[in-house]
Amino acid sequence: MTDADFIAAARTTYAAANAGTLRWMLARPALHGVYLNTKLNSITLADYGVADGVRGPDFTYGWIQGRGLEALVRHAGFFASRDAALSDALDARGRALYAALAELQG
């Protein structure tokens, strides 16, 4: 296998892994109706609850949501020519998140 072959295969693998993760994230219920929800224990995969304090769903961190918005936009662009349905879903979620964050800025 040449270096170019390895890089091409790695790109395909990483794109598939990212697509799977993004679909998982989009399928999770939004926090407070609009915010990205990745609040789960990474070892047990159990959702964090109110009893988990600052890890729980009652605490939303703007900077994390902002980074999430950045990821949605960049990945929507990447998948636009590879998976239009995923790109459209990312774009729609990103637009809703942007509107919510902009409203917080007042």
C-alpha positions in Angstrom: 0.0 0.0 0.0 1.4 3.4 -0.9 1.2 6.4 1.3 -1.4 7.9 -1.0 -3.5 4.7 -0.7 -3.2 4.8 3.0 -4.3 8.4 3.2 -7.3 7.8 0.9 -8.4 4.8 3.0 -8.0 6.8 6.2 -10.0 9.7 4.8 -12.8 7.3 3.9 -12.7 5.7 7.4 -12.6 9.0 9.2 -15.5 10.4 7.1 -17.6 7.4 7.9 -16.8 7.6 11.6 -17.6 11.3 11.7 -20.9 10.7 9.7 -21.9 8.0 12.2 -21.2 10.3 15.2 -23.0 13.2 13.7 -26.1 11.1 12.9 -26.0 9.9 16.5 -25.8 13.4 17.8 -28.6 14.7 15.6 -30.8 11.8 16.7 -30.5 12.7 20.4 -33.2 14.9 21.9 -32.2 18.5 21.9 -31.6 20.2 25.3 -34.2 22.9 26.0 -35.6 22.3 22.5 -32.6 23.4 20.5 -29.2 22.8 22.1 -26.9 20.0 21.2 -27.1 17.1 23.6 -24.0 15.0 24.2 -24.5 14.8 27.9 -23.8 11.2 28.7 -21.3 9.2 30.6 -18.6 8.3 28.0 -17.9 5.0 29.8 -21.4 3.7 30.6 -23.2 5.6 27.9 -26.0 6.5 30.4 -27.5 9.9 30.0 -26.7 12.4 32.7 -29.7 13.5 34.7 -30.6 16.3 37.0 -28.8 14.6 39.9 -25.5 14.9 38.0 -25.4 18.6 38.7 -23.3 20.6 36.3 -23.0 17.6 34.0 -26.8 17.3 33.8 -29.2 18.7 31.3 -30.1 21.8 33.3 -26.6 23.2 32.6 -25.8 24.4 29.1 -22.5 25.9 28.3 -22.5 28.6 25.6 -18.9 28.0 24.5 -19.6 24.3 24.0 -22.7 25.0 22.0 -20.6 27.6 20.0 -18.0 24.9 19.2 -20.8 22.5 18.3 -22.2 25.1 15.9 -18.8 25.5 14.3 -18.6 21.7 13.9 -22.1 21.5 12.4 -21.2 24.2 9.8 -17.9 22.7 8.8 -19.2 19.2 8.6 -22.3 20.3 6.6 -19.8 21.8 4.1 -17.7 18.7 4.0 -20.7 16.3 3.5 -22.5 18.6 1.0 -21.1 16.7 -2.0 -20.9 13.3 -0.3 -24.1 12.9 1.7 -26.7 15.6 0.9 -29.2 14.4 3.5 -26.7 14.5 6.3 -25.5 17.9 5.1 -29.0 19.3 5.0 -29.7 17.9 8.5 -26.5 19.4 9.9 -27.4 22.7 8.2 -30.9 22.8 9.6 -29.7 22.0 13.2 -27.0 24.6 12.8 -29.4 27.3 11.8 -31.7 26.5 14.7 -28.7 26.5 17.1 -27.4 29.8 15.6 -30.7 31.5 16.1 -30.9 30.3 19.7 -27.3 31.5 20.5 -27.9 34.8 18.7 -31.1 35.3 20.8 -29.0 34.8 24.0 -26.7 37.6 22.8 -29.7 39.9 22.5 
